[in-house]
Amino acid sequence: QVQLVESGGGLVQPGGSLRLSCAASGRILSINAMRWYRQAPGKQRELVATITSGGSTNYAEFVKGRFAISRDNAKNTVYLQMNSLSPEDTAVYYCWGLVSSSWAVGYNDYWGQGTQVTVSS
């Protein structure tokens, strides 16, 4: 099966930075769009950033200028560089990918298990 595994979360002070990674594996043929979402306690999951297979990016207004999404197609990995973090960024961050694999016909979407980001002094 296709798996997306996030890493890089943790505790950081306000104003600090973190870099999240999400590696996809499992007989992958190609990956179309990849995204980062987040979900804070008591809130709905929200889209943070998107990157297409061609490298085009799009960001939620609340992270523009602070976060940067990138990908390494050779490694089937997407990254999220997070700068100028504030307590409001505290959430579980999930990656999502639209993946073509040997396991299924066409492109299907997959989620990672999430990584906790806590911004606190």
Chimera marker file (.cmm) of the C-alpha trace (Angstrom):
<marker_set name="trace">
<marker id="1" x="0.000" y="0.000" z="0.000" r="1" g="1" b="0" radius="0.5"/>
<marker id="2" x="1.020" y="3.608" z="-0.439" r="1" g="1" b="0" radius="0.5"/>
<marker id="3" x="2.198" y="5.262" z="2.758" r="1" g="1" b="0" radius="0.5"/>
<marker id="4" x="2.860" y="8.909" z="3.533" r="1" g="1" b="0" radius="0.5"/>
<marker id="5" x="5.020" y="9.443" z="6.594" r="1" g="1" b="0" radius="0.5"/>
<marker id="6" x="5.524" y="12.885" z="8.124" r="1" g="1" b="0" radius="0.5"/>
<marker id="7" x="8.428" y="13.921" z="10.297" r="1" g="1" b="0" radius="0.5"/>
<marker id="8" x="9.966" y="17.061" z="11.719" r="1" g="1" b="0" radius="0.5"/>
<marker id="9" x="7.312" y="18.207" z="14.149" r="1" g="1" b="0" radius="0.5"/>
<marker id="10" x="8.056" y="19.225" z="17.689" r="1" g="1" b="0" radius="0.5"/>
<marker id="11" x="8.086" y="22.028" z="20.219" r="1" g="1" b="0" radius="0.5"/>
<marker id="12" x="9.383" y="25.409" z="19.131" r="1" g="1" b="0" radius="0.5"/>
<marker id="13" x="9.358" y="28.868" z="20.681" r="1" g="1" b="0" radius="0.5"/>
<marker id="14" x="7.365" y="31.710" z="19.127" r="1" g="1" b="0" radius="0.5"/>
<marker id="15" x="9.309" y="33.232" z="16.260" r="1" g="1" b="0" radius="0.5"/>
<marker id="16" x="11.129" y="29.985" z="15.614" r="1" g="1" b="0" radius="0.5"/>
<marker id="17" x="11.242" y="27.691" z="12.608" r="1" g="1" b="0" radius="0.5"/>
<marker id="18" x="10.557" y="24.077" z="11.778" r="1" g="1" b="0" radius="0.5"/>
<marker id="19" x="10.835" y="22.024" z="8.629" r="1" g="1" b="0" radius="0.5"/>
<marker id="20" x="8.352" y="19.237" z="8.078" r="1" g="1" b="0" radius="0.5"/>
<marker id="21" x="8.950" y="16.373" z="5.685" r="1" g="1" b="0" radius="0.5"/>
<marker id="22" x="6.548" y="13.865" z="4.187" r="1" g="1" b="0" radius="0.5"/>
<marker id="23" x="7.910" y="10.858" z="2.341" r="1" g="1" b="0" radius="0.5"/>
<marker id="24" x="5.695" y="8.715" z="0.159" r="1" g="1" b="0" radius="0.5"/>
<marker id="25" x="6.459" y="5.065" z="-0.463" r="1" g="1" b="0" radius="0.5"/>
<marker id="26" x="4.847" y="1.926" z="-1.841" r="1" g="1" b="0" radius="0.5"/>
<marker id="27" x="5.336" y="1.089" z="-5.520" r="1" g="1" b="0" radius="0.5"/>
<marker id="28" x="4.681" y="4.647" z="-6.590" r="1" g="1" b="0" radius="0.5"/>
<marker id="29" x="4.467" y="5.443" z="-10.283" r="1" g="1" b="0" radius="0.5"/>
<marker id="30" x="3.983" y="9.194" z="-10.013" r="1" g="1" b="0" radius="0.5"/>
<marker id="31" x="2.637" y="11.859" z="-7.677" r="1" g="1" b="0" radius="0.5"/>
<marker id="32" x="0.449" y="14.699" z="-8.831" r="1" g="1" b="0" radius="0.5"/>
<marker id="33" x="-0.389" y="17.420" z="-6.304" r="1" g="1" b="0" radius="0.5"/>
<marker id="34" x="0.793" y="17.285" z="-2.703" r="1" g="1" b="0" radius="0.5"/>
<marker id="35" x="-0.579" y="19.332" z="0.164" r="1" g="1" b="0" radius="0.5"/>
<marker id="36" x="-0.128" y="20.158" z="3.796" r="1" g="1" b="0" radius="0.5"/>
<marker id="37" x="-3.143" y="20.490" z="6.049" r="1" g="1" b="0" radius="0.5"/>
<marker id="38" x="-3.362" y="21.204" z="9.744" r="1" g="1" b="0" radius="0.5"/>
<marker id="39" x="-5.879" y="20.646" z="12.491" r="1" g="1" b="0" radius="0.5"/>
<marker id="40" x="-5.825" y="22.493" z="15.782" r="1" g="1" b="0" radius="0.5"/>
<marker id="41" x="-7.669" y="21.160" z="18.847" r="1" g="1" b="0" radius="0.5"/>
<marker id="42" x="-11.394" y="21.751" z="18.519" r="1" g="1" b="0" radius="0.5"/>
<marker id="43" x="-11.089" y="23.066" z="14.979" r="1" g="1" b="0" radius="0.5"/>
<marker id="44" x="-11.668" y="21.684" z="11.519" r="1" g="1" b="0" radius="0.5"/>
<marker id="45" x="-8.800" y="20.537" z="9.359" r="1" g="1" b="0" radius="0.5"/>
<marker id="46" x="-7.638" y="23.357" z="7.084" r="1" g="1" b="0" radius="0.5"/>
<marker id="47" x="-5.536" y="23.526" z="3.966" r="1" g="1" b="0" radius="0.5"/>
<marker id="48" x="-2.140" y="25.144" z="4.461" r="1" g="1" b="0" radius="0.5"/>
<marker id="49" x="-0.295" y="24.805" z="1.161" r="1" g="1" b="0" radius="0.5"/>
<marker id="50" x="-0.367" y="22.994" z="-2.184" r="1" g="1" b="0" radius="0.5"/>
<marker id="51" x="2.338" y="22.136" z="-4.687" r="1" g="1" b="0" radius="0.5"/>
<marker id="52" x="1.652" y="20.674" z="-8.112" r="1" g="1" b="0" radius="0.5"/>
<marker id="53" x="3.757" y="18.150" z="-9.951" r="1" g="1" b="0" radius="0.5"/>
<marker id="54" x="5.212" y="21.036" z="-11.927" r="1" g="1" b="0" radius="0.5"/>
<marker id="55" x="6.169" y="22.953" z="-8.819" r="1" g="1" b="0" radius="0.5"/>
<marker id="56" x="3.436" y="25.586" z="-8.748" r="1" g="1" b="0" radius="0.5"/>
<marker id="57" x="2.500" y="26.551" z="-5.215" r="1" g="1" b="0" radius="0.5"/>
<marker id="58" x="-0.474" y="28.021" z="-3.415" r="1" g="1" b="0" radius="0.5"/>
<marker id="59" x="-0.817" y="29.078" z="0.219" r="1" g="1" b="0" radius="0.5"/>
<marker id="60" x="-3.507" y="29.863" z="2.715" r="1" g="1" b="0" radius="0.5"/>
<marker id="61" x="-3.571" y="33.546" z="3.575" r="1" g="1" b="0" radius="0.5"/>
<marker id="62" x="-2.614" y="32.896" z="7.189" r="1" g="1" b="0" radius="0.5"/>
<marker id="63" x="0.780" y="31.396" z="6.192" r="1" g="1" b="0" radius="0.5"/>
<marker id="64" x="1.729" y="33.505" z="3.188" r="1" g="1" b="0" radius="0.5"/>
<marker id="65" x="5.196" y="34.937" z="3.562" r="1" g="1" b="0" radius="0.5"/>
<marker id="66" x="6.012" y="32.633" z="6.476" r="1" g="1" b="0" radius="0.5"/>
<marker id="67" x="5.710" y="29.073" z="5.137" r="1" g="1" b="0" radius="0.5"/>
<marker id="68" x="7.184" y="27.540" z="1.996" r="1" g="1" b="0" radius="0.5"/>
<marker id="69" x="6.200" y="24.244" z="0.408" r="1" g="1" b="0" radius="0.5"/>
<marker id="70" x="8.624" y="22.364" z="-1.818" r="1" g="1" b="0" radius="0.5"/>
<marker id="71" x="9.095" y="18.863" z="-3.159" r="1" g="1" b="0" radius="0.5"/>
<marker id="72" x="11.785" y="16.475" z="-4.293" r="1" g="1" b="0" radius="0.5"/>
<marker id="73" x="10.230" y="14.315" z="-6.989" r="1" g="1" b="0" radius="0.5"/>
<marker id="74" x="13.169" y="11.922" z="-7.041" r="1" g="1" b="0" radius="0.5"/>
<marker id="75" x="12.565" y="11.185" z="-3.361" r="1" g="1" b="0" radius="0.5"/>
<marker id="76" x="8.748" y="11.356" z="-3.494" r="1" g="1" b="0" radius="0.5"/>
<marker id="77" x="8.981" y="13.826" z="-0.645" r="1" g="1" b="0" radius="0.5"/>
<marker id="78" x="7.247" y="17.102" z="0.132" r="1" g="1" b="0" radius="0.5"/>
<marker id="79" x="8.520" y="19.656" z="2.625" r="1" g="1" b="0" radius="0.5"/>
<marker id="80" x="7.032" y="22.512" z="4.583" r="1" g="1" b="0" radius="0.5"/>
<marker id="81" x="9.437" y="25.157" z="5.827" r="1" g="1" b="0" radius="0.5"/>
<marker id="82" x="7.715" y="27.090" z="8.600" r="1" g="1" b="0" radius="0.5"/>
<marker id="83" x="9.186" y="30.377" z="9.792" r="1" g="1" b="0" radius="0.5"/>
<marker id="84" x="8.035" y="33.041" z="12.227" r="1" g="1" b="0" radius="0.5"/>
<marker id="85" x="5.889" y="30.537" z="14.038" r="1" g="1" b="0" radius="0.5"/>
<marker id="86" x="3.271" y="31.713" z="16.504" r="1" g="1" b="0" radius="0.5"/>
<marker id="87" x="1.145" y="29.845" z="19.061" r="1" g="1" b="0" radius="0.5"/>
<marker id="88" x="-1.727" y="30.016" z="16.563" r="1" g="1" b="0" radius="0.5"/>
<marker id="89" x="0.242" y="27.644" z="14.334" r="1" g="1" b="0" radius="0.5"/>
<marker id="90" x="0.011" y="24.909" z="16.962" r="1" g="1" b="0" radius="0.5"/>
<marker id="91" x="-1.704" y="21.940" z="15.343" r="1" g="1" b="0" radius="0.5"/>
<marker id="92" x="-1.266" y="18.467" z="13.969" r="1" g="1" b="0" radius="0.5"/>
<marker id="93" x="0.093" y="18.827" z="10.440" r="1" g="1" b="0" radius="0.5"/>
<marker id="94" x="-0.924" y="16.268" z="7.825" r="1" g="1" b="0" radius="0.5"/>
<marker id="95" x="0.390" y="15.699" z="4.341" r="1" g="1" b="0" radius="0.5"/>
<marker id="96" x="-1.813" y="14.587" z="1.482" r="1" g="1" b="0" radius="0.5"/>
<marker id="97" x="-0.844" y="13.303" z="-1.911" r="1" g="1" b="0" radius="0.5"/>
<marker id="98" x="-2.564" y="12.405" z="-5.167" r="1" g="1" b="0" radius="0.5"/>
<marker id="99" x="-0.649" y="9.284" z="-6.070" r="1" g="1" b="0" radius="0.5"/>
<marker id="100" x="-0.517" y="6.808" z="-8.900" r="1" g="1" b="0" radius="0.5"/>
<marker id="101" x="0.799" y="3.432" z="-7.795" r="1" g="1" b="0" radius="0.5"/>
<marker id="102" x="0.864" y="-0.205" z="-8.789" r="1" g="1" b="0" radius="0.5"/>
<marker id="103" x="-1.751" y="-0.876" z="-6.101" r="1" g="1" b="0" radius="0.5"/>
<marker id="104" x="-4.685" y="0.865" z="-7.773" r="1" g="1" b="0" radius="0.5"/>
<marker id="105" x="-5.974" y="2.222" z="-11.053" r="1" g="1" b="0" radius="0.5"/>
<marker id="106" x="-5.367" y="5.892" z="-11.725" r="1" g="1" b="0" radius="0.5"/>
<marker id="107" x="-4.615" y="8.520" z="-9.097" r="1" g="1" b="0" radius="0.5"/>
<marker id="108" x="-5.857" y="8.119" z="-5.552" r="1" g="1" b="0" radius="0.5"/>
<marker id="109" x="-5.459" y="10.354" z="-2.550" r="1" g="1" b="0" radius="0.5"/>
<marker id="110" x="-3.577" y="9.341" z="0.570" r="1" g="1" b="0" radius="0.5"/>
<marker id="111" x="-3.017" y="10.925" z="3.962" r="1" g="1" b="0" radius="0.5"/>
<marker id="112" x="-0.147" y="10.787" z="6.365" r="1" g="1" b="0" radius="0.5"/>
<marker id="113" x="-0.639" y="10.059" z="10.048" r="1" g="1" b="0" radius="0.5"/>
<marker id="114" x="0.167" y="13.611" z="11.127" r="1" g="1" b="0" radius="0.5"/>
<marker id="115" x="2.941" y="15.262" z="13.081" r="1" g="1" b="0" radius="0.5"/>
<marker id="116" x="2.416" y="17.526" z="16.071" r="1" g="1" b="0" radius="0.5"/>
<marker id="117" x="3.715" y="21.085" z="15.952" r="1" g="1" b="0" radius="0.5"/>
<marker id="118" x="3.556" y="23.016" z="19.214" r="1" g="1" b="0" radius="0.5"/>
<marker id="119" x="4.570" y="26.657" z="19.400" r="1" g="1" b="0" radius="0.5"/>
<marker id="120" x="5.003" y="27.775" z="22.978" r="1" g="1" b="0" radius="0.5"/>
<marker id="121" x="7.404" y="29.598" z="25.230" r="1" g="1" b="0" radius="0.5"/>
<link id1="1" id2="2" r="1" g="1" b="0" radius="0.2"/>
<link id1="2" id2="3" r="1" g="1" b="0" radius="0.2"/>
<link id1="3" id2="4" r="1" g="1" b="0" radius="0.2"/>
<link id1="4" id2="5" r="1" g="1" b="0" radius="0.2"/>
<link id1="5" id2="6" r="1" g="1" b="0" radius="0.2"/>
<link id1="6" id2="7" r="1" g="1" b="0" radius="0.2"/>
<link id1="7" id2="8" r="1" g="1" b="0" radius="0.2"/>
<link id1="8" id2="9" r="1" g="1" b="0" radius="0.2"/>
<link id1="9" id2="10" r="1" g="1" b="0" radius="0.2"/>
<link id1="10" id2="11" r="1" g="1" b="0" radius="0.2"/>
<link id1="11" id2="12" r="1" g="1" b="0" radius="0.2"/>
<link id1="12" id2="13" r="1" g="1" b="0" radius="0.2"/>
<link id1="13" id2="14" r="1" g="1" b="0" radius="0.2"/>
<link id1="14" id2="15" r="1" g="1" b="0" radius="0.2"/>
<link id1="15" id2="16" r="1" g="1" b="0" radius="0.2"/>
<link id1="16" id2="17" r="1" g="1" b="0" radius="0.2"/>
<link id1="17" id2="18" r="1" g="1" b="0" radius="0.2"/>
<link id1="18" id2="19" r="1" g="1" b="0" radius="0.2"/>
<link id1="19" id2="20" r="1" g="1" b="0" radius="0.2"/>
<link id1="20" id2="21" r="1" g="1" b="0" radius="0.2"/>
<link id1="21" id2="22" r="1" g="1" b="0" radius="0.2"/>
<link id1="22" id2="23" r="1" g="1" b="0" radius="0.2"/>
<link id1="23" id2="24" r="1" g="1" b="0" radius="0.2"/>
<link id1="24" id2="25" r="1" g="1" b="0" radius="0.2"/>
<link id1="25" id2="26" r="1" g="1" b="0" radius="0.2"/>
<link id1="26" id2="27" r="1" g="1" b="0" radius="0.2"/>
<link id1="27" id2="28" r="1" g="1" b="0" radius="0.2"/>
<link id1="28" id2="29" r="1" g="1" b="0" radius="0.2"/>
<link id1="29" id2="30" r="1" g="1" b="0" radius="0.2"/>
<link id1="30" id2="31" r="1" g="1" b="0" radius="0.2"/>
<link id1="31" id2="32" r="1" g="1" b="0" radius="0.2"/>
<link id1="32" id2="33" r="1" g="1" b="0" radius="0.2"/>
<link id1="33" id2="34" r="1" g="1" b="0" radius="0.2"/>
<link id1="34" id2="35" r="1" g="1" b="0" radius="0.2"/>
<link id1="35" id2="36" r="1" g="1" b="0" radius="0.2"/>
<link id1="36" id2="37" r="1" g="1" b="0" radius="0.2"/>
<link id1="37" id2="38" r="1" g="1" b="0" radius="0.2"/>
<link id1="38" id2="39" r="1" g="1" b="0" radius="0.2"/>
<link id1="39" id2="40" r="1" g="1" b="0" radius="0.2"/>
<link id1="40" id2="41" r="1" g="1" b="0" radius="0.2"/>
<link id1="41" id2="42" r="1" g="1" b="0" radius="0.2"/>
<link id1="42" id2="43" r="1" g="1" b="0" radius="0.2"/>
<link id1="43" id2="44" r="1" g="1" b="0" radius="0.2"/>
<link id1="44" id2="45" r="1" g="1" b="0" radius="0.2"/>
<link id1="45" id2="46" r="1" g="1" b="0" radius="0.2"/>
<link id1="46" id2="47" r="1" g="1" b="0" radius="0.2"/>
<link id1="47" id2="48" r="1" g="1" b="0" radius="0.2"/>
<link id1="48" id2="49" r="1" g="1" b="0" radius="0.2"/>
<link id1="49" id2="50" r="1" g="1" b="0" radius="0.2"/>
<link id1="50" id2="51" r="1" g="1" b="0" radius="0.2"/>
<link id1="51" id2="52" r="1" g="1" b="0" radius="0.2"/>
<link id1="52" id2="53" r="1" g="1" b="0" radius="0.2"/>
<link id1="53" id2="54" r="1" g="1" b="0" radius="0.2"/>
<link id1="54" id2="55" r="1" g="1" b="0" radius="0.2"/>
<link id1="55" id2="56" r="1" g="1" b="0" radius="0.2"/>
<link id1="56" id2="57" r="1" g="1" b="0" radius="0.2"/>
<link id1="57" id2="58" r="1" g="1" b="0" radius="0.2"/>
<link id1="58" id2="59" r="1" g="1" b="0" radius="0.2"/>
<link id1="59" id2="60" r="1" g="1" b="0" radius="0.2"/>
<link id1="60" id2="61" r="1" g="1" b="0" radius="0.2"/>
<link id1="61" id2="62" r="1" g="1" b="0" radius="0.2"/>
<link id1="62" id2="63" r="1" g="1" b="0" radius="0.2"/>
<link id1="63" id2="64" r="1" g="1" b="0" radius="0.2"/>
<link id1="64" id2="65" r="1" g="1" b="0" radius="0.2"/>
<link id1="65" id2="66" r="1" g="1" b="0" radius="0.2"/>
<link id1="66" id2="67" r="1" g="1" b="0" radius="0.2"/>
<link id1="67" id2="68" r="1" g="1" b="0" radius="0.2"/>
<link id1="68" id2="69" r="1" g="1" b="0" radius="0.2"/>
<link id1="69" id2="70" r="1" g="1" b="0" radius="0.2"/>
<link id1="70" id2="71" r="1" g="1" b="0" radius="0.2"/>
<link id1="71" id2="72" r="1" g="1" b="0" radius="0.2"/>
<link id1="72" id2="73" r="1" g="1" b="0" radius="0.2"/>
<link id1="73" id2="74" r="1" g="1" b="0" radius="0.2"/>
<link id1="74" id2="75" r="1" g="1" b="0" radius="0.2"/>
<link id1="75" id2="76" r="1" g="1" b="0" radius="0.2"/>
<link id1="76" id2="77" r="1" g="1" b="0" radius="0.2"/>
<link id1="77" id2="78" r="1" g="1" b="0" radius="0.2"/>
<link id1="78" id2="79" r="1" g="1" b="0" radius="0.2"/>
<link id1="79" id2="80" r="1" g="1" b="0" radius="0.2"/>
<link id1="80" id2="81" r="1" g="1" b="0" radius="0.2"/>
<link id1="81" id2="82" r="1" g="1" b="0" radius="0.2"/>
<link id1="82" id2="83" r="1" g="1" b="0" radius="0.2"/>
<link id1="83" id2="84" r="1" g="1" b="0" radius="0.2"/>
<link id1="84" id2="85" r="1" g="1" b="0" radius="0.2"/>
<link id1="85" id2="86" r="1" g="1" b="0" radius="0.2"/>
<link id1="86" id2="87" r="1" g="1" b="0" radius="0.2"/>
<link id1="87" id2="88" r="1" g="1" b="0" radius="0.2"/>
<link id1="88" id2="89" r="1" g="1" b="0" radius="0.2"/>
<link id1="89" id2="90" r="1" g="1" b="0" radius="0.2"/>
<link id1="90" id2="91" r="1" g="1" b="0" radius="0.2"/>
<link id1="91" id2="92" r="1" g="1" b="0" radius="0.2"/>
<link id1="92" id2="93" r="1" g="1" b="0" radius="0.2"/>
<link id1="93" id2="94" r="1" g="1" b="0" radius="0.2"/>
<link id1="94" id2="95" r="1" g="1" b="0" radius="0.2"/>
<link id1="95" id2="96" r="1" g="1" b="0" radius="0.2"/>
<link id1="96" id2="97" r="1" g="1" b="0" radius="0.2"/>
<link id1="97" id2="98" r="1" g="1" b="0" radius="0.2"/>
<link id1="98" id2="99" r="1" g="1" b="0" radius="0.2"/>
<link id1="99" id2="100" r="1" g="1" b="0" radius="0.2"/>
<link id1="100" id2="101" r="1" g="1" b="0" radius="0.2"/>
<link id1="101" id2="102" r="1" g="1" b="0" radius="0.2"/>
<link id1="102" id2="103" r="1" g="1" b="0" radius="0.2"/>
<link id1="103" id2="104" r="1" g="1" b="0" radius="0.2"/>
<link id1="104" id2="105" r="1" g="1" b="0" radius="0.2"/>
<link id1="105" id2="106" r="1" g="1" b="0" radius="0.2"/>
<link id1="106" id2="107" r="1" g="1" b="0" radius="0.2"/>
<link id1="107" id2="108" r="1" g="1" b="0" radius="0.2"/>
<link id1="108" id2="109" r="1" g="1" b="0" radius="0.2"/>
<link id1="109" id2="110" r="1" g="1" b="0" radius="0.2"/>
<link id1="110" id2="111" r="1" g="1" b="0" radius="0.2"/>
<link id1="111" id2="112" r="1" g="1" b="0" radius="0.2"/>
<link id1="112" id2="113" r="1" g="1" b="0" radius="0.2"/>
<link id1="113" id2="114" r="1" g="1" b="0" radius="0.2"/>
<link id1="114" id2="115" r="1" g="1" b="0" radius="0.2"/>
<link id1="115" id2="116" r="1" g="1" b="0" radius="0.2"/>
<link id1="116" id2="117" r="1" g="1" b="0" radius="0.2"/>
<link id1="117" id2="118" r="1" g="1" b="0" radius="0.2"/>
<link id1="118" id2="119" r="1" g="1" b="0" radius="0.2"/>
<link id1="119" id2="120" r="1" g="1" b="0" radius="0.2"/>
<link id1="120" id2="121" r="1" g="1" b="0" radius="0.2"/>
</marker_set>
